[in-house]
Amino acid sequence: MIAADFPGRSPIVFPMRIIHTGQLVGSRTVVNLLGRTAELELIEALLAEHSPTGLCLLLRGEPGIGKTSLLDAAAVRAEAAGLRVLHASGVESEAEISFSALHQLLYPLRERAGRLAAGQRDVVDRIFDLAQAASLDALVVSTAVLALLGEVGAERRVLLIVDDVQWLDRASATVLGFVARRLADTPVAFLATARTGAVSCFDEVRLPQLDVRPLDEQPAATLLDSWYPRLAPSVRRRLLDEAAGNPLALRELPVTLTDRQRHGQDPLPVLLPLSGRLEAAFAPAIESLPAQTRHVLLLATLEPDASLAMLLPATGRADVDDLESARQAGLVFADPVASRMSFRPPMIRSVIVQLSSPAERRAVHQTLADVADDPCPRAWHLAEAATGPDEAVAHALEQAFLAEFRRGGAATAVTALVRAAELSPQPADRSRRLIEAAYLASSTGPLDQVPRLLADARKADDARLVSGTRSGSVFAAATATYLLHADGDADGAYRLLTQALDDAATAKPTSEWIDDLLYALLFVCIYAARPMFWDLLGNALARFDPQAAMPLRLCYDAFTHSARTSATVHEGLARAFAALPTEAAPQWLIPLAFAAMRMDALSDYRHLVWHMIERERDGGAIVLALTGLLLLTIDSYHRGQWDEVETLAREGLDLAVANGYHLLKAQLRIRQALVAAARGNADLAQSLTSEVMTWAEPRGIGLTQAFARQVRAIADLGRGDYEDAYAQTSWIGLPGIPGTGIPARWMVMDLVEADMRTGRVEEARAHVAAAQQAGVPRVSTRSALITAGAAALAAPDDQAGALFEAALSLPDADRWPWEHARVHLAYGQWLRRTRDTTRARLHLRGAIETFNQLHAEPWAQRARDELRATGVATATTRPDTRTPALTAQERQIATLAATGLTNKQIGQQLFLSHRTVGAHLHRIFPKLGITSRAALRAALETITVDEHDQAPRPASPTPKIKTANEPVRQRTAEHRRIA
């Protein structure tokens, strides 16, 4: 049901009916308007034969909201129902012509006028002549029109449609208002539209009204996608926000954008330019406002974050009452209590600016600069008020927005630096600022703006780009970052940075110089994965006071000496992360996060990475958000959260593609491919790795190639194609060479399994010996599990059993569900082969359970095949659903373990030793019918504790457990409440 508001009486409630889409009426197709089901159902009720006769309805809404489309839909439905439709539209140019709208509405009935009485026929004829209509009395005309409609309606019902009643001539409005109020006894319906806030003589009629509201989010998005299906995600989001559900705005806002802007390759302006249709639709409402009101609106447009308390005094004489006319017109919402004002829709700001003159805008910017407290807005308004070069303004703008960049405003900092360059009187200063803008742009995207800015910098002043200067170093860092991320040209980036570091060493630079160079070099090292590159970084750190760049030193040690320095790196990471300020600079956080990922410790610091992503993904440094998303996909993969991997990778890919970060796009594709391979989607895995390898191989991006090989090896192992798996793994790690790299260190078990399944036993044992001698197990509990599992796989039968047991008994082994399940599978296979079928079944069931949770179907099938070979039917692999019996303390430990805490962390919470916690978990798993930590959450959701005997029983799900994405402090508080 839907109710229309009838002034002066209770709302009339209309029954709603289903309206079918696609009904053919003559040559016209009846279709539903997207998101307008309720309005169309009300119109259907108005037109229905069983509805009360003589109903009237006025549709009110802002320009472009879809009122005319609703009238068109009503006309189609009325004709389909057998009604005669008469249509008229108010036009400003005819507002002074008496009875012009009435002439348009009734002209199709001119042949019926002869049926009227002589006096009424004469009146109607004069209306049709129009030239003789000016002297007619409105009351006489009203009665004649009413008679004519009654005559026509006697044959079949009539629908009168009048669009834009605010522009009707007064004479027509008076007559139509008279007629509309007297249709109760006639077979005539009246449907009209008016703009929100527009004043007209028709307002006195007080017809029942229905406000046509903006489209909801989903219909608006669907409509935009149907017209512009290939918008970049960030552009799409911006357009939806600016249009605020206005269909005309959704259709017209993208019209003035370039293809590069629509695809996210060029940034969108602060205020979107408007098409002629949009400006024509909204301009009259702005132009009709008092001058003082327009001045306040221009102030609010050019400083949208300012409060009314700041804006109104800035005008010198305005107050809140000056906004009343804009509020009544539906253009703004002013909240004097909160001292804020918002525009409806937001794109109204563009109309206000387009209707103002350059001189007016400069004057307003100067006014805003005079009252601004924050240095960034003040500097920006001074820059916009400037009429020519001004070094003082350029310097203020540069300094203010470089500080803003450190707080996450990278995109605005690039724009500000370019503007500062425009205001620079000296070519050297212009060049320097353009170089700084290019360096920041290499982080903010779109990346193709970087070479344009660098080219402009060279044109401005080549002399400032000499080696050994601050500008020369930043130029090298910006160019190298662009080459790496846009083209994957690690060799070119390496050569540039080598020369820049040599030049900087002789120039005795400050640490600020070196940070940019070393930061760029770090990523060249990580992705190229070549020892020579790491040697350059190590030598540079030694030459340039490594204490001043501790995050870079920790990251260097984690990647090059992870086994030898594992304890030092873990301790250093804990101290460094604890010392980070709330808004940590990216040059500190990102190297630490990479080091933590390298040491399998990123889970402890996920919340910091999340915070960075949320800060940077909109208007910040896109490369930081992308890098953060990539790091979290790696961590989520290791923790067995594979659905989360796919979600994070998709978000990252949208950003990478839109902004030209091809290197990170390849890395994110690999994360998708890893999940696809393990889950048995071999075609997708092959397609993704082929795409990535085609891009990475010619460029020598070693890390990407190695991961692509790992994907193919996982797919081959899953389907039992061991020779192909061997071919892939042997490319990554040769027998006898320590597998300490990424992903070689993470692939020891893959290497060994491929060797063992193809009869290369000595090679397998060489891999194990190399990993053990290199100290790989010391890197992390995950590395220890992988190496121990590989050792058990390669061991002789008289040693394998003990080695498998040792692997599964390692501290926190079950925190890594993928590797843990693979060890269970390998152990179960070995037990079945050695005829210990009873124990084999236990481990195979555990493997099946975890593989099923991961949706790793090929691996689950391998485990099921092995279980079947022990004589157990597949049906017996279903989990035991009998009620477990946990003690209160076991319940506490299980709940905390399900959140991802280690045994040590749980012990600290409950004042137990980590060994005691491990012993409890060893008893808990069989009680719950599971074999790993990964299954704890699902098992706990099926039980609760009886408040009398503390014994678990089947019940409703347990309270939601906080995930590792949340800050450690918040999770700890929740753990204490649960405990």
TAZIVEN-V369080 format. One record per pair of residues at least 24 apart in sequence whose ideal C-beta (glycine too) atoms are under 7 Angstrom apart, sorted by the first residue. I is the first residue (numbers start at 1). J is the second residue. Records with the same first field share a line. If there is no record, write none. Layout:
BEGIN
I=J  J
END
This chain:
BEGIN
2=38  41  42
4=42  57  208  210
5=208  209
6=208
7=206
14=42  45
15=45
16=41
17=41  44
19=44
23=80
25=76  79  80
28=76
30=76  77  80
33=66  69  70  73
34=219  222  223
35=215  216  219
36=66  70
39=70  210  212
40=73
42=210
43=70  73  74  77
44=77
46=189  191
47=77  78  81  83  159  189
53=184  186  187
54=183  184  185  186  188
55=189
56=180  183  190  207  208
57=191  207  208  210
58=192  194  207  208  209
59=193  210  212
60=194  196  209  211  212
61=196  211  212
62=195  196  246  330
63=195  248  281  282
64=246  247  248  249  281
65=212  214  246  247
66=212  247
67=193  212
68=163  193
70=212
71=161  163  191  193
74=159  161  191
75=161
78=159
82=156
83=156  157  158  159
84=152  156  158
85=159  161
86=158  160  161
87=161
88=162
89=163  164
90=163  164  165  166  167  168
91=167
92=167
94=169
95=167  169
96=169
97=169
98=133  134  169  171
99=127  130  133  169  171  172
100=169  172
101=168  169  172
102=127  172  175  176
103=127  128  130
105=160  162
106=145  148
109=148  152
112=148  151  152
113=148
115=151
116=144  147  148  151
120=144  147
124=148
138=171  174  175
141=175
142=175  178  179
145=175  179
146=179  182
149=179  186  188
150=186
153=186  187  188
157=187
158=187  188
159=189  191
160=188  190
161=191
162=192
163=193
164=193
165=192  193  194  200  202
166=194  195  198  200
168=200  202
170=201
173=200  201  202
174=201
177=202  204  205
180=205  207
181=205
196=330
197=285  328  329  330
214=244  245  246
215=245  247
216=245
220=245  250
223=247  250
224=250
227=251
228=254  262
231=262
232=262  263  264  658
233=654  658
234=264  658
235=261  262  264  268
238=268
241=346
242=272  345  346  347
243=345  347
244=344  345  346
246=345
248=277  278  281
249=278  345  347
252=277  278
253=347
264=446  658  659
265=446  448  660
266=446
267=411
271=349  350  353
272=347  350
273=350
274=347  350  351  354
279=351  354
282=348  351
283=351  355
285=329  331
286=351  352  355
287=355
289=325  326
290=325
292=318  322
293=322  323  325  326
296=322  323
297=326  352
298=352  356  360  364
299=364  368
300=341
301=349  352  353
302=361  364  365  368
303=368  377
307=339  340
308=334  336  339  340  341
309=339
310=371
314=367  368  371
375=400
376=400  401  404
380=416
383=419  423
386=423
389=423  424  425
390=423
391=424  425  429
393=423
394=420  423  424  429
398=433
405=440
406=585
407=583
408=583  615  616  620
409=619  620
410=440  443  444  620  621
411=444  619  620
412=619
413=440
414=440  441  444
427=460  461
428=461  464
430=460  461
431=457  460  461  464  471
432=464  471
434=460
435=471  474  475  478
436=474
438=478
439=474  477  478  516
442=478  481  482
443=621  622  623  624
444=621  622
445=622  623  659  660  661
446=659  660
447=482  485  486  659  660  661
448=660
450=478  482
451=482
454=478  479
467=503
468=503  504  506  507
470=513
472=500  503
473=500  504  513  516  517
474=516
476=500  517
477=516  517  520
480=520  524
481=520
484=523  524  527  663
485=623  661  663  664
486=660  662
488=662  663  695  696  699  701
489=699
490=524  527  528  699  700  701
491=700
493=524
494=524  533
497=521  524
498=536
501=540
505=543
511=545  548
514=544
515=549  587
518=549  552
519=587
522=552  555  591
526=559  594  703
527=663  701  703  704
528=700  701  702
529=702  703  706  741
530=702
534=559  560
550=576
551=576  588  591  592
552=591
554=591  592  595
555=591  594  595
558=595  598  599
559=598
562=598  599  740  779
563=740  774  775  776  778  779
564=775
566=599  778  779
569=595  599
570=599  601
573=599  601
577=605  608
580=608
586=621  624
590=624  627
593=631
597=631  634  635
598=742
599=779  780
600=638  780  782  783
601=780
602=631  635
603=635  639  900  964
606=632  635  964  965
607=965  966  967  968
610=965
622=655  659
623=661
625=655
626=652  655  656  661  664
627=664
630=664  667  668
633=668  671
634=671
637=671  674
638=782  816
640=817  818  854  934
642=675  854
645=671  675
646=672  675
662=695
666=692  695  696  704
667=704
670=704  707  708  711
673=711
674=711  714
677=711  714  715  718
678=714  718  856
679=855  856  857
680=718  857  858
682=715  719
685=711  715
703=742
706=732  743
707=743
710=743  747  750
713=750  754
717=750  753  754
718=858  859
719=858
722=754  757  758
723=758
725=754
726=754  755  758
729=754
733=767
735=763  766  767
736=766  770
737=770
738=770  771  773  774
739=767  770  771  776
740=774  776
745=776  779  783
746=786
748=776  786  787  790
749=786  789  790  793  819  822
752=790  793  794
753=793
756=793  794
761=794
764=794
765=794
768=794
781=810  811  812  813  815
782=816  819
784=810
785=810  813  816  819  820  823
786=819
789=819  822  823  826
792=826
793=826
797=834
800=830
804=830
811=903
812=902  903
814=932  933  934
815=902  933
817=850  854  932  934
818=854
820=850  932
821=847  850  851
824=931
825=859  862  863
828=863  866
829=866
832=866  869  870
837=870  871
840=870
841=867  870  872
845=877
846=931  932
848=877
849=879  930  931  935
850=932  934  935
853=934  935
879=929
880=929
883=952  953  954
884=927  928  943  952
885=927  951  952
886=924  927  952
887=950
888=945  950
889=920
890=920  924
891=945  952
892=979
893=917  920  921  924
894=924  936  940
895=940  978
896=975  979
897=921  933  936
898=936  937  940  961
899=961  962  971  975
900=964
909=975  979
910=979
937=961
END
